[in-house]
Amino acid sequence: MSFDLPIALNAHFDVLQETEDYLLVNKAAPLLTHPTGTKNEPTLLHGLQQLLAYELACGGQISLINRLDRETSGIVLVAKTAEAASELGKAMQARQMHKEYLAIVTGHPMWQTACCAEPLRRMEEVAPTRIHVRQCCHPDGKPCRTEFRVLRRLPARGTLPPLSLLHCLPHTGRMHQIRAHLAHLGHPLLGDKIYGPDETNYTEFIAEGWTPRLAERLHLPRHALHASCLRFVFRGQEVAVQAPLPADMAALSEPE
């Protein structure tokens, strides 16, 4: 299969753990989890189909239990059978899966820990926006809750502003939850084209791709969010897996 390769595509993923029933992988960014619309580019699903070709030929299936945004790296849980997909899907819907993220944000929060419980709603329903997927905190939105803890504060370096490495613990699974809550708290993700200071970053990226102008404003070609830990119970056995920070985020989060 031939693909149209977008700018800066990283189609890599690593297998973290595998059983007869499921697979846990560490997805790179920016990589789509599955095909969308008319885009003809590699996705995590394409890679999984190649990896699990034998299982598929023998009647198996591929079911993505959780999905990450293109620009979010980290752990994706994949069921390999219909039975496992049903069990794991029900556990996800019942919020029986414990997910943790690491994020690099702009600025130094005044707090060491914080909890944001602002409801989320699609912004275009309440305010003008050129980005139809953008969410915002609004009292008429859906219940939402995220806990944050500062792990490290980093001073400004070169062209980089002051940054902070955060541990993020979402208690709900709303669209763009961590990103929208961090923006509401005044510390958007580094590199976030949608929830950063200017929506034109997103529209320019869609129109022109990654440009020197965007590099000056955003510093990172993708938003700095990584799904670092996933824990759940499957058929009486506790499963826990971690994915280390990818190289781009690790380089930014280390003190000089």
MARLUMSE-955372 format. One record per residue (C-alpha): residue number from 0; residue in three letters; z, y, x. Coordinates in Angstrom, 3 decimals. Example, Ala and Ser with C-alpha at 12.3 -4.5 7.8 and 13.67 -1.06 7.14 Angstrom:
# MARLUMSE-955372
+-----+------+----------+----------+----------+
! pos ! code !       c3 !       c2 !       c1 !
+-----+------+----------+----------+----------+
!   0 !  ala !    7.800 !   -4.500 !   12.300 !
!   1 !  ser !    7.140 !   -1.060 !   13.670 !
+-----+------+----------+----------+----------+
//
This chain:
# MARLUMSE-955372
+-----+------+----------+----------+----------+
! pos ! code !       c3 !       c2 !       c1 !
+-----+------+----------+----------+----------+
!   0 !  met !    0.000 !    0.000 !    0.000 !
!   1 !  ser !   -0.922 !    3.451 !    1.348 !
!   2 !  phe !    1.262 !    6.492 !    0.721 !
!   3 !  asp !    1.023 !   10.252 !    0.865 !
!   4 !  leu !    3.696 !   11.142 !    3.397 !
!   5 !  pro !    5.621 !   14.336 !    2.550 !
!   6 !  ile !    7.062 !   16.613 !    5.203 !
!   7 !  ala !   10.102 !   15.253 !    7.053 !
!   8 !  leu !   10.196 !   11.953 !    5.160 !
!   9 !  asn !   12.686 !    9.461 !    6.563 !
!  10 !  ala !   11.926 !    6.129 !    4.887 !
!  11 !  his !   14.664 !    4.249 !    6.725 !
!  12 !  phe !   17.555 !    2.248 !    5.314 !
!  13 !  asp !   20.086 !   -0.155 !    6.841 !
!  14 !  val !   21.592 !   -3.253 !    5.249 !
!  15 !  leu !   25.378 !   -2.952 !    5.285 !
!  16 !  gln !   26.280 !   -6.121 !    3.393 !
!  17 !  glu !   24.409 !   -8.861 !    1.533 !
!  18 !  thr !   25.352 !  -11.778 !   -0.721 !
!  19 !  glu !   23.372 !  -14.005 !   -3.064 !
!  20 !  asp !   24.108 !  -11.525 !   -5.862 !
!  21 !  tyr !   23.887 !   -8.054 !   -4.381 !
!  22 !  leu !   22.888 !   -5.921 !   -1.429 !
!  23 !  leu !   24.572 !   -2.777 !   -0.070 !
!  24 !  val !   22.323 !   -0.452 !    1.905 !
!  25 !  asn !   22.685 !    2.856 !    3.717 !
!  26 !  lys !   19.839 !    5.118 !    2.581 !
!  27 !  ala !   18.507 !    7.825 !    4.868 !
!  28 !  ala !   17.555 !   11.300 !    3.673 !
!  29 !  pro !   15.225 !   12.613 !    2.472 !
!  30 !  leu !   14.128 !    9.383 !    0.808 !
!  31 !  leu !   13.527 !    8.881 !   -2.904 !
!  32 !  thr !   15.504 !    6.035 !   -4.405 !
!  33 !  his !   12.660 !    4.990 !   -6.700 !
!  34 !  pro !    9.183 !    6.288 !   -7.632 !
!  35 !  thr !    9.097 !    9.374 !   -9.851 !
!  36 !  gly !    6.208 !   10.956 !  -11.689 !
!  37 !  thr !    2.886 !   10.950 !   -9.870 !
!  38 !  lys !    4.317 !   11.083 !   -6.339 !
!  39 !  asn !    2.767 !    8.467 !   -4.085 !
!  40 !  glu !    5.271 !    8.114 !   -1.271 !
!  41 !  pro !    7.572 !    5.452 !    0.166 !
!  42 !  thr !   10.862 !    4.950 !   -1.667 !
!  43 !  leu !   13.956 !    2.842 !   -1.178 !
!  44 !  leu !   12.698 !    0.553 !   -3.948 !
!  45 !  his !    9.442 !   -0.098 !   -2.059 !
!  46 !  gly !   11.417 !   -1.058 !    1.043 !
!  47 !  leu !   13.676 !   -3.345 !   -0.956 !
!  48 !  gln !   10.684 !   -5.069 !   -2.528 !
!  49 !  gln !    9.389 !   -5.896 !    0.936 !
!  50 !  leu !   12.799 !   -7.002 !    2.194 !
!  51 !  leu !   13.488 !   -9.209 !   -0.827 !
!  52 !  ala !    9.941 !  -10.516 !   -1.335 !
!  53 !  tyr !   11.067 !  -14.149 !   -1.137 !
!  54 !  glu !   13.867 !  -13.656 !   -3.682 !
!  55 !  leu !   11.486 !  -11.869 !   -6.042 !
!  56 !  ala !    8.932 !  -14.683 !   -5.714 !
!  57 !  cys !   11.669 !  -17.158 !   -6.673 !
!  58 !  gly !   12.626 !  -15.335 !   -9.866 !
!  59 !  gly !   15.075 !  -12.768 !   -8.559 !
!  60 !  gln !   15.035 !   -9.083 !   -9.413 !
!  61 !  ile !   15.984 !   -5.723 !   -7.949 !
!  62 !  ser !   18.317 !   -3.457 !   -9.924 !
!  63 !  leu !   19.606 !   -0.199 !   -8.428 !
!  64 !  ile !   23.186 !    0.111 !   -9.679 !
!  65 !  asn !   23.758 !    3.621 !   -8.341 !
!  66 !  arg !   21.145 !    6.170 !   -7.367 !
!  67 !  leu !   21.342 !    9.006 !   -4.873 !
!  68 !  asp !   19.351 !   12.223 !   -4.805 !
!  69 !  arg !   16.464 !   12.261 !   -2.357 !
!  70 !  glu !   18.389 !   14.513 !    0.044 !
!  71 !  thr !   21.703 !   12.637 !   -0.242 !
!  72 !  ser !   22.190 !    9.872 !    2.306 !
!  73 !  gly !   24.530 !    6.920 !    2.054 !
!  74 !  ile !   25.455 !    3.791 !    0.137 !
!  75 !  val !   23.315 !    2.306 !   -2.622 !
!  76 !  leu !   24.338 !   -0.891 !   -4.442 !
!  77 !  val !   21.479 !   -3.224 !   -5.386 !
!  78 !  ala !   21.791 !   -6.250 !   -7.682 !
!  79 !  lys !   19.550 !   -9.230 !   -6.846 !
!  80 !  thr !   19.932 !  -11.184 !  -10.111 !
!  81 !  ala !   19.988 !  -10.320 !  -13.803 !
!  82 !  glu !   23.567 !  -11.595 !  -14.117 !
!  83 !  ala !   24.807 !   -9.473 !  -11.224 !
!  84 !  ala !   22.945 !   -6.441 !  -12.558 !
!  85 !  ser !   24.695 !   -6.793 !  -15.915 !
!  86 !  glu !   28.173 !   -7.201 !  -14.395 !
!  87 !  leu !   27.806 !   -4.425 !  -11.841 !
!  88 !  gly !   26.148 !   -2.085 !  -14.317 !
!  89 !  lys !   29.025 !   -2.493 !  -16.766 !
!  90 !  ala !   31.534 !   -1.830 !  -13.975 !
!  91 !  met !   29.689 !    1.351 !  -13.034 !
!  92 !  gln !   29.610 !    2.560 !  -16.648 !
!  93 !  ala !   33.326 !    1.807 !  -17.002 !
!  94 !  arg !   34.035 !    3.887 !  -13.859 !
!  95 !  gln !   35.444 !    0.877 !  -12.052 !
!  96 !  met !   33.628 !    1.737 !   -8.834 !
!  97 !  his !   35.391 !    3.990 !   -6.356 !
!  98 !  lys !   32.958 !    6.357 !   -4.608 !
!  99 !  glu !   33.672 !    8.762 !   -1.762 !
! 100 !  tyr !   31.437 !   11.333 !   -0.092 !
! 101 !  leu !   31.430 !   13.486 !    3.024 !
! 102 !  ala !   29.992 !   16.984 !    2.841 !
! 103 !  ile !   29.375 !   19.892 !    5.177 !
! 104 !  val !   29.760 !   23.220 !    3.411 !
! 105 !  thr !   29.324 !   26.831 !    4.394 !
! 106 !  gly !   32.470 !   28.830 !    5.099 !
! 107 !  his !   36.132 !   27.936 !    5.527 !
! 108 !  pro !   37.968 !   27.233 !    2.236 !
! 109 !  met !   41.286 !   29.013 !    1.808 !
! 110 !  trp !   42.677 !   25.721 !    0.507 !
! 111 !  gln !   43.304 !   22.377 !    2.233 !
! 112 !  thr !   42.864 !   20.413 !   -0.992 !
! 113 !  ala !   41.342 !   21.424 !   -4.288 !
! 114 !  cys !   40.475 !   19.875 !   -7.637 !
! 115 !  cys !   37.613 !   21.262 !   -9.705 !
! 116 !  ala !   37.643 !   20.166 !  -13.347 !
! 117 !  glu !   35.044 !   22.588 !  -14.682 !
! 118 !  pro !   32.716 !   21.029 !  -17.298 !
! 119 !  leu !   29.043 !   20.882 !  -16.331 !
! 120 !  arg !   26.019 !   21.849 !  -18.399 !
! 121 !  arg !   22.324 !   22.311 !  -17.647 !
! 122 !  met !   21.986 !   25.949 !  -16.595 !
! 123 !  glu !   18.714 !   26.649 !  -18.413 !
! 124 !  glu !   20.599 !   26.126 !  -21.698 !
! 125 !  val !   22.919 !   29.070 !  -21.031 !
! 126 !  ala !   21.351 !   31.309 !  -18.370 !
! 127 !  pro !   17.964 !   32.138 !  -16.835 !
! 128 !  thr !   16.907 !   29.826 !  -14.008 !
! 129 !  arg !   13.646 !   28.675 !  -12.448 !
! 130 !  ile !   15.113 !   25.261 !  -11.640 !
! 131 !  his !   15.296 !   23.087 !  -14.763 !
! 132 !  val !   17.531 !   20.432 !  -13.129 !
! 133 !  arg !   20.190 !   22.920 !  -12.031 !
! 134 !  gln !   23.662 !   22.388 !  -13.484 !
! 135 !  cys !   26.385 !   25.002 !  -13.913 !
! 136 !  cys !   30.058 !   25.150 !  -14.779 !
! 137 !  his !   30.403 !   26.078 !  -18.453 !
! 138 !  pro !   33.198 !   25.573 !  -21.029 !
! 139 !  asp !   30.733 !   23.875 !  -23.414 !
! 140 !  gly !   29.625 !   21.352 !  -20.790 !
! 141 !  lys !   30.535 !   17.710 !  -20.278 !
! 142 !  pro !   33.966 !   16.851 !  -18.808 !
! 143 !  cys !   33.868 !   16.634 !  -15.040 !
! 144 !  arg !   36.370 !   16.358 !  -12.196 !
! 145 !  thr !   36.077 !   16.296 !   -8.402 !
! 146 !  glu !   38.751 !   16.361 !   -5.706 !
! 147 !  phe !   38.105 !   17.926 !   -2.301 !
! 148 !  arg !   39.960 !   17.825 !    1.013 !
! 149 !  val !   39.128 !   19.741 !    4.177 !
! 150 !  leu !   38.798 !   17.426 !    7.172 !
! 151 !  arg !   37.628 !   19.915 !    9.786 !
! 152 !  arg !   36.838 !   23.633 !   10.052 !
! 153 !  leu !   34.116 !   24.593 !   12.508 !
! 154 !  pro !   33.483 !   28.087 !   13.899 !
! 155 !  ala !   30.135 !   29.846 !   13.798 !
! 156 !  arg !   27.857 !   28.555 !   16.566 !
! 157 !  gly !   24.557 !   30.137 !   17.565 !
! 158 !  thr !   22.657 !   30.796 !   14.348 !
! 159 !  leu !   24.973 !   28.537 !   12.317 !
! 160 !  pro !   27.595 !   30.140 !   10.059 !
! 161 !  pro !   31.188 !   28.857 !    9.934 !
! 162 !  leu !   31.173 !   25.350 !    8.448 !
! 163 !  ser !   33.676 !   22.852 !    7.053 !
! 164 !  leu !   33.585 !   19.068 !    6.780 !
! 165 !  leu !   34.993 !   17.910 !    3.434 !
! 166 !  his !   36.010 !   14.630 !    1.850 !
! 167 !  cys !   34.824 !   14.532 !   -1.772 !
! 168 !  leu !   36.188 !   12.239 !   -4.478 !
! 169 !  pro !   34.309 !   12.398 !   -7.802 !
! 170 !  his !   36.193 !   11.037 !  -10.815 !
! 171 !  thr !   33.167 !   11.369 !  -13.085 !
! 172 !  gly !   29.478 !   10.801 !  -12.448 !
! 173 !  arg !   27.668 !   13.884 !  -13.736 !
! 174 !  met !   24.326 !   15.009 !  -12.386 !
! 175 !  his !   24.737 !   17.095 !   -9.200 !
! 176 !  gln !   28.501 !   17.069 !   -9.793 !
! 177 !  ile !   29.694 !   17.554 !   -6.212 !
! 178 !  arg !   27.017 !   20.131 !   -5.432 !
! 179 !  ala !   27.658 !   22.215 !   -8.552 !
! 180 !  his !   31.439 !   22.122 !   -8.135 !
! 181 !  leu !   31.229 !   23.163 !   -4.486 !
! 182 !  ala !   28.954 !   26.067 !   -5.393 !
! 183 !  his !   31.434 !   27.078 !   -8.124 !
! 184 !  leu !   34.225 !   27.065 !   -5.534 !
! 185 !  gly !   32.183 !   29.377 !   -3.317 !
! 186 !  his !   31.306 !   26.825 !   -0.623 !
! 187 !  pro !   27.859 !   25.326 !   -1.312 !
! 188 !  leu !   26.512 !   22.474 !    0.757 !
! 189 !  leu !   24.769 !   23.460 !    3.943 !
! 190 !  gly !   21.029 !   23.172 !    3.337 !
! 191 !  asp !   21.299 !   23.055 !   -0.467 !
! 192 !  lys !   18.092 !   24.559 !   -1.855 !
! 193 !  ile !   19.256 !   24.453 !   -5.491 !
! 194 !  tyr !   22.920 !   25.487 !   -5.310 !
! 195 !  gly !   22.744 !   27.732 !   -2.265 !
! 196 !  pro !   22.710 !   31.520 !   -2.403 !
! 197 !  asp !   19.090 !   31.988 !   -3.522 !
! 198 !  glu !   16.928 !   29.970 !   -5.950 !
! 199 !  thr !   13.790 !   31.113 !   -4.123 !
! 200 !  asn !   14.692 !   28.660 !   -1.357 !
! 201 !  tyr !   13.926 !   25.831 !   -3.768 !
! 202 !  thr !   10.769 !   27.331 !   -5.245 !
! 203 !  glu !    9.452 !   28.168 !   -1.770 !
! 204 !  phe !   10.145 !   24.618 !   -0.589 !
! 205 !  ile !    8.307 !   23.142 !   -3.574 !
! 206 !  ala !    5.329 !   25.423 !   -2.945 !
! 207 !  glu !    5.132 !   25.342 !    0.852 !
! 208 !  gly !    7.391 !   22.584 !    2.175 !
! 209 !  trp !    9.855 !   23.116 !    5.021 !
! 210 !  thr !    8.947 !   26.415 !    6.707 !
! 211 !  pro !   10.394 !   28.401 !    9.639 !
! 212 !  arg !   11.695 !   30.941 !    7.101 !
! 213 !  leu !   13.630 !   28.230 !    5.270 !
! 214 !  ala !   14.953 !   26.868 !    8.564 !
! 215 !  glu !   16.407 !   30.299 !    9.357 !
! 216 !  arg !   18.120 !   30.510 !    5.957 !
! 217 !  leu !   19.232 !   26.911 !    5.367 !
! 218 !  his !   19.623 !   25.492 !    8.917 !
! 219 !  leu !   19.195 !   21.891 !    7.695 !
! 220 !  pro !   16.074 !   20.374 !    6.044 !
! 221 !  arg !   18.223 !   18.573 !    3.473 !
! 222 !  his !   21.584 !   19.208 !    1.856 !
! 223 !  ala !   24.529 !   17.898 !    3.863 !
! 224 !  leu !   25.954 !   15.262 !    1.503 !
! 225 !  his !   26.585 !   11.613 !    2.395 !
! 226 !  ala !   27.867 !    8.754 !    0.203 !
! 227 !  ser !   30.279 !    7.305 !    2.745 !
! 228 !  cys !   32.388 !    4.723 !    0.898 !
! 229 !  leu !   32.080 !    2.387 !   -2.089 !
! 230 !  arg !   34.767 !    0.023 !   -3.389 !
! 231 !  phe !   34.644 !   -2.294 !   -6.389 !
! 232 !  val !   35.732 !   -5.723 !   -7.606 !
! 233 !  phe !   33.055 !   -8.355 !   -8.205 !
! 234 !  arg !   34.026 !  -11.715 !   -9.710 !
! 235 !  gly !   37.612 !  -11.366 !   -8.612 !
! 236 !  gln !   36.816 !  -10.322 !   -5.044 !
! 237 !  glu !   37.411 !   -6.792 !   -3.770 !
! 238 !  val !   34.405 !   -5.314 !   -1.986 !
! 239 !  ala !   34.678 !   -2.289 !    0.300 !
! 240 !  val !   31.910 !   -0.859 !    2.437 !
! 241 !  gln !   31.552 !    2.295 !    4.513 !
! 242 !  ala !   28.541 !    4.097 !    5.937 !
! 243 !  pro !   29.020 !    6.350 !    8.972 !
! 244 !  leu !   27.774 !    9.917 !    9.006 !
! 245 !  pro !   24.066 !   10.108 !    9.801 !
! 246 !  ala !   23.040 !   11.763 !   13.041 !
! 247 !  asp !   22.086 !   15.132 !   11.523 !
! 248 !  met !   25.459 !   15.613 !    9.828 !
! 249 !  ala !   27.438 !   14.119 !   12.712 !
! 250 !  ala !   25.908 !   16.598 !   15.153 !
! 251 !  leu !   26.955 !   19.508 !   12.934 !
! 252 !  ser !   30.473 !   18.271 !   12.177 !
! 253 !  glu !   31.649 !   17.593 !   15.724 !
! 254 !  pro !   33.661 !   20.344 !   17.477 !
! 255 !  glu !   32.187 !   21.637 !   20.700 !
+-----+------+----------+----------+----------+
//
